[in-house]
Every structure is written in C-alpha cells, then in structure tokens.
C-alpha cells in the first residue's frame, strides 16, 4: 500500500506543470518583442513608404 502511494506521489511530482505560466509569459514576451522589431523595420523601410504613398496617390486621383 505504501509503495502504491509513493508511486502516485512521484507521478504527481513529475507530471505537474507548476511554473509553466512564467515560462509561457517569458516566451510570449520575447516573441512579441521580436515581431514588433520586425514590423518596425518593415514599416520604416523605403518600400513600405513608397507603397503607401502610391496607394494614397491612386486613391486621391480616382475620378467619379
């Protein structure tokens, strides 16, 4: 009976996921920061500025 209880306790200790939320938050924060850095680089690049400028010029030059 005691060995069965010890095995249950050992299984509970090894299969628990305590502390996972901290790791998940850390990985999520790093991923969000990396995505923000990539997005900032893309948006501030010349090609995106030219694309937006072209899009706005085309939208304003449409005749109704």
C-alpha positions as semicolon CSV with decimal commas, in nm:
position;residue;x (nm);y (nm);z (nm)
1;X;0,000;0,000;0,000
2;X;0,281;0,244;0,081
3;X;0,466;0,174;-0,243
4;X;0,149;0,248;-0,438
5;X;0,108;0,579;-0,255
6;X;0,475;0,663;-0,313
7;X;0,436;0,591;-0,685
8;X;0,128;0,816;-0,703
9;X;0,316;1,092;-0,524
10;X;0,616;1,053;-0,755
11;X;0,390;1,062;-1,060
12;X;0,220;1,376;-0,930
13;X;0,555;1,546;-0,874
14;X;0,694;1,460;-1,216
15;X;0,384;1,538;-1,422
16;X;0,289;1,869;-1,263
17;X;0,324;2,185;-1,467
18;X;0,386;2,435;-1,190
19;X;0,581;2,733;-1,313
20;X;0,483;2,688;-1,674
21;X;0,290;3,013;-1,682
22;X;0,606;3,212;-1,610
23;X;0,789;3,041;-1,894
24;X;0,497;3,090;-2,129
25;X;0,479;3,461;-2,044
26;X;0,853;3,499;-2,100
27;X;0,843;3,326;-2,438
28;X;0,534;3,524;-2,539
29;X;0,701;3,850;-2,442
30;X;1,016;3,766;-2,637
31;X;0,811;3,665;-2,941
32;X;0,604;3,985;-2,924
33;X;0,917;4,199;-2,898
34;X;1,077;4,021;-3,194
35;X;0,760;4,063;-3,400
36;X;0,745;4,432;-3,309
37;X;1,108;4,478;-3,414
38;X;1,047;4,309;-3,749
39;X;0,728;4,506;-3,805
40;X;0,903;4,834;-3,720
41;X;1,184;4,753;-3,963
42;X;0,941;4,669;-4,241
43;X;0,716;4,971;-4,187
44;X;1,002;5,220;-4,166
45;X;1,166;5,079;-4,479
46;X;1,150;5,267;-4,810
47;X;0,943;5,008;-4,993
48;X;0,652;5,030;-4,750
49;X;0,660;5,411;-4,756
50;X;0,658;5,411;-5,135
51;X;0,376;5,157;-5,141
52;X;0,162;5,364;-4,903
53;X;0,241;5,682;-5,096
54;X;0,141;5,516;-5,422
55;X;-0,176;5,379;-5,268
56;X;-0,281;5,719;-5,133
57;X;-0,199;5,895;-5,462
58;X;-0,405;5,642;-5,657
59;X;-0,696;5,674;-5,415
60;X;-0,695;6,055;-5,438
61;X;-0,665;6,061;-5,817
62;X;-0,975;5,850;-5,882
63;X;-1,237;6,044;-6,075
64;X;-1,602;5,979;-6,003
